[in-house]
Amino acid sequence: MWHDGITQVDVDQAYLIGYSDGASSVTPEDGIGQADLDAAYADGVASVTPEDGIGQADVDAAYADGVASVIPEDGIGQADVDAAYADGVASVDITSDNSTIADEYYLYGFNDGQHQLRTILMLFKFYLMKHSPILVVVRVNLFI
């Protein structure tokens, strides 16, 4: 705060008011305003034709033709990819009852586990027979 009671806020407001008043009071000597400049610029842009006579429409058409003509090295195009995807989707049936398959593979696992358990018990039986034949016959026969 200054000694005269004027704060920085007062100074900033006075500056903005003066700047705005000054900018709006300026009139070019030739009478041309911003609207005139914008219109002249737009007219200039619209009138530009490259030296070779090719315009944006020509460039867009050539680009579209080029994209349409591209074939991958392997000869497989998007239509082939879409067809393969559709065939793959059609080959999957998640609505059928798969309990037969589930039961079959459950039994494979169960039987394999049961076979492994019998093998382990037989090996255990032979090991114990070396050390205590009478005890082995009683205990192992309970498991088999």
Secondary structure by P-SEA (a helix, b strand, c coil): cccccccaaaaaaaaaaaaaaaaaaccccccccaaaaaaaaaaaaaaccccccccaaaaaaaaaaaaaaccccccccaaaaaaaaaaaaaaccccccaaaaaaaaaaaaaaaaaaaaaaaaaaaaaaaaaccaaaaaaaaaaac
